[in-house]
Amino acid sequence: MSIIYSDILSIIGKNLTDKEKIRWTMVSKMMDQCKYMFIYNEIIEIDKIINTPYFDNFENVKITEDGNIPKKAKFIHLTTNTTNIPKYVTHLTFDFDFDEPLDNCIPESVTHLAFGNNFDQPIDKCIPSSVVHLTLGDSFSHPIKGNIPPSVKYLEIRHNFNRLLANAIPHVTHLSFNNNNINVGTISKSVTHLTFGWPFNQSLKNKISSNVTHLTLSDNFNRSIDDTIPSSVTYLKFGRRFNLPIKGHIPASVTHLYFGDYFNQPIEDAIPASVTHLYFGEYFNQSIYNSIPPSVTHLHFGDYFNQPIYQCIPESVVRLELGKNFEQVIDKSILLSVAHVSLCRGFKQTICPSRDARIKIVFV
């Protein structure tokens, strides 16, 4: 097989799933040779590939014990309840019942480290400087100040932890935690991506650093956001239960705005002109007349939305998704500008795009 041909197949392979690669190589005897050329990068249990002749071409494998691994493996995942960790593991998860002293058992190869819900042991000098992603479980209650290396940029802390201090995680940029008791200065100024998990439902006024650009609120959060969201935030996602007025409360910096399923508030003059991606949840069913700014390019409505959209969809929108209860007229002016419309299979209205329309209509 020529070098040029091999290079072309390599490029094509990057756009295929692992299953598609295998199926493609079954077309002919010549194509069968490609099995040994393709790199397989989706995670797979090593027992499923151990006897394949192209075993060494797998990059992302799950193991259960020390043993033979593919020569081209980059990511090796292990879930365990012991401290006997092979020196080549990159993604290490201690299972639910694990609660033993670590005693420097974590190898320098580990970049992703997660502890189960029962783990509650000191981590002083136990986390290697190779770790970038760290997850601490529900029961963890030990100090973290000085015990988390600067290499850790992604930190997830579950809901029982009550020792979170701003100066304890000065290098963390992505923080996810469930603690329902935070004070001014709790969130480190290094954090740019902040996620509150269940059961968080506390007022956030004056508690979010102006360095935060991505803010995700918990499914339980349902507090006023008046004078709460800093102007640094560009990505804002509300949880499932949020259903309070937003007019005047979304900063003009936000470009991606996502509402949860229960949100069903009036939005006239409430969505800033900076928003390009706007997502409404399951139960939203308010008028959108004069409400969608001309900056929006991607617009999604949930299954219960059934309001007129005539003269309501700006020409900037290129992708429009409508839910299963939508039964309003879709006029030609919309079809001229929107490139992709997603509708429920039960949609009964007639769709008559003009000859100039370049549109893809998908029924889901």
N, C-alpha and C positions, 0 to 999 in steps of 0.2 A: 504494500500500500504506500503510495507516494507521500512525501513529507507535506506537500501542499494539501493533498486530500485529507491527511491526518489533521492538519491545522484547521481545515474547514469543519470537520466532524467535531473537533474539540470546541469550537465556537458554538456550533449548533447544540452540543451537549449541555452547555451552560444555561440554555433556555428550556431544558427539559427536566421533568421530575425523574427520580430514579426509576420508577416503574415504566415511564415512557422510554427511557434509555434501554431498558431490558427488552421491552416489546419491539423497539426499533431494530435491535440486533438480531431478532428472530426472523426477520424478513428473508434473509438469504445467508448462504454460507460465507460470502464475503463480508456481509454486515456482522456476522457472528464474531469476527475478529475485533470489532469495536468494543465488545465486552471488556477487553483488556486495556482499552485506551481510555474509556470514560472514567471519570472520578465520581464516586457516589457520595453525596454530601448530606443526605437526610439521615436523621438519627435512626438507628436500627439495633436490635438486640443481637449481640455477637453470635449467639447460638444459631441464629437463622442464616448466617453467612459462613460459618466456620468451615464448611466443606466445599465452598464455591472455589473454582479455579482462579477467580479474580478477587479473592479475599483481600489482598493487599491494597486494593483500590478504594476501600471504604474509609472515609475521613471521620465519620461521626458515629461512634458505637457505644452501646450500653454493655457493661460487664457486671458480673455478679461475684467474681473472684479473680485473683491473680492468674494470669495465663497468657497465651499467645494473642497479640493484637496486630491489626493490619500495619504494614510498614508505612503507609501514608496517612495513618490516623492522626488527626489534629485535636479531636475532642473526644475524651474518654469519660463516660458518665458512670458513676458508681453510687448506689444507694446501699447503706450498710448499717449494722448496729454494733460494729466492733471498731477497735482502733487499729486494726491491721490493714493499712491503706497502701496499695501499690504505689510506687514512686512516680508513675506516669499518669495518674488520674488528674484530669483537669476540672471536672464538674463533680463535686463531692456533696452528697446529701446524707445526713444522718437521719435514720428513720424515727418514727413517732416515739418509740420506747427508749431510745438511746439517752442515757444520762450518766456518763462516766467521765472522769477526769481526762483531759486531752493529752497531757504529758508529751507535748511536742510530736504528736502522731501525724500531723497534717503535712504532707510533703510540699515542697516549693513549686511543684507543678500545678497545684490547684489555683484556678482563677475564679471559680464559682463555688461558694461554700454556703450550705444551708443546714441549719439545725432543726430538729423536730420539735414538736410542741412540749415534750417532757424535759427537754434539756435545760438544766439550771446549774451549770458549773462555771467557775471563774475562767475567763479567757485571757488572763494576763500572760503575755508573751507566747500565746498559742496560735495566733493568726499570722501565717507567713505573709511576707511583703508581696507575694505574687497575687494575692486575692484582690479582685476588683469588685465582685458582687458578693455581698454578705447578707444572709437572712437569719434572724434570731427568732426563736419560737415563742409560743404563748407563755411559757413558764419562766423564761429567762428573766432574772432580776439582779444580776451583778453589775458592778460599775463598768462603764465602757470608756471613760476618760483615760486616755493614754494606752488603751488596750486595743484600739483599732488602728491598724497601720495606715499611713497616708495613701497607700495604693487603693484603698477601698473608696470607690466613687458611687457605688450603688448600695444603699442600705435599706433593708426592710426590717422593721421591728413590730412584733405583734402586740395585741391589745393590753396585756397585763404589765408591760414594762412602764416604770414610772421614774426612771433616772435620766431621761433624755435632757441633755444640756447643750446649749449652743456651742460652748467651747470644748465639748467632748468629741465633736465630729467636724473639725475645721476644714477637712478636705472632701467631704461628701457632697456630691452635686445632685444626686437623685435620691430622694428620701421618701419612703413610704412607711407610715405608722398609724396605729389605731388608737393611741392614747387619747382619752377624752378630756384630759386636763393639761392644757398648754397655756403658757403665760407669755407676756411680751418678752421677746428675746430668746424664746425657747428654740426657734428655728434658726439654725446656723446660717450666716450670711453667704456661705459658699453654695447653699442649695439653690438650684435653678429649676429643678423639676420636683414638685411636691404633690404627694398623693396621700389623702386621708382615707383610711379604710374603715369598715364597720368596726365599732358602733359609733364613730365620731359624729357628734351633733352639738358642737359648741360654737359660740360666737367667735368670729375670726377678726373682729375689728382691731386694728393696730397690731396684729399678731403675725402677719405675713411679710417677710422681708421684701424690699423693693428689688431684690435680685432674682426673685422667682419669675420665670417666664412661662412655665407650664404648671397649671393648677388643676388637679382632679379631686373633686369632693366626694365623700362617701355616699353610698345609697341611703344612709340614714339621715344625712344632713338636710335640715329644713329650717334654716335661720335666715334672718334678714341679711342681705349683702350690701346694705346702704353704707357707703364710704368704707368698704371692706377690701375690694379687689385692687391691688396696686396697679399703677399704669405701666408696669413692666411686663404684665401678663399678656401673652399673645395667644396662648392655648388655654381655653377654659371649658371644663367638662363638669356638669352637675350630675349628681347621683339620681337614683330612681325616684326618691320621695320628694325632691325639691319642688315646691309649688307656691312661690311667693312672687310679688311684683318685682320686676327688674328694670323698669323705666328709670333712666338716669343712673343706674348702678353698674352697667357694663362699661369699662373704660374703652376709649377709642383706640387702644393698642391691640385689642383682641382681633385676631384674624380667623381663628377656628373656635366655633361656639357650638357646644353640644348640650342639649337638655335631656333630662331623664324622662322616663315613661309617664310620671304623674304630672309633669308640668303642663298647665293649661291656663295661662294668664294672657291678658291682652298684650300685644307686642307693638302697637302703633307707636312710632318714635322711640322705640326701646332698643332696637338693634343698631349699633354704631356702623358708620359707613366704612369702617376698616375690615369688617367681616367678609371673608371669601368663602368659607365653608360653614354652612348653617344646618344643624341637625335637630329636628324636633322628635320627641319620643312618641310612644304608643298612643296616649290619650289626648294629645294636643288637637284642639278643634276650634280655634279662634279665627276671626277674620284676619286676612293678611293684606287687605287693601291698603295701599300706601305704606306698607310696613317692611317690605324686603328691600334693603338698600341696593343700589346699582353696582356695588362692589362684589356681590355674591356670585360665585361661579358654580358652586355645588350646593344643591338644596334638597333636603330629605324630609319627608313627612311620614308620620306613623300611620298605623292601620285605621285609626278612628277619625282621621282628618277627612272632612267632606265639605269644604268651603269653596266658593267660586274663586277661580284663579284668573279669570279674564281681566286683563290690564293690571295684573298683580305680580307677574313674573318679569323681572327686568331682563333686558337684552344681554346682560352680562352672564346669565345662567347658561352653562353648557351641559350640565347634568342635573336632571330632575327625577326624583324618586317619589312615587305616590303609593299609598297603602291600599289595602284590600277593600275598604269601605268607600273609597273615592269614586263618585259618580257624577262629576261635574263636566261641563263641556271644555274640551281642550281646543282653543281657537288656533287659527292658522298662524297668527303672529308669533305664538309661542313656538310652534313647530319650525318657524324660519330661523330662530336663533339657537334653540336648544339642540345639541348634537345627540344627546342620549336621554331617552325617557323610559323609566321603569314603571310598569303598571301591573296590577293584579290580573290574573287570568280571567277573573269574573267581570272585568270592566265591560260595561254594556254600551257606552256612548260611541258614536261614530267618530272615527279619526280620519280627517281629510287633509293631509299635508299638501301644500302647494308644490308645483313642479320644481321650484327653486330650493325646496327644503332638503337639507342634507342631514337626515336624522336616523338614528337607530332606535327602534321601539322594542323593548324587551318585556315580555310577559312572564311574571314569576309567580 
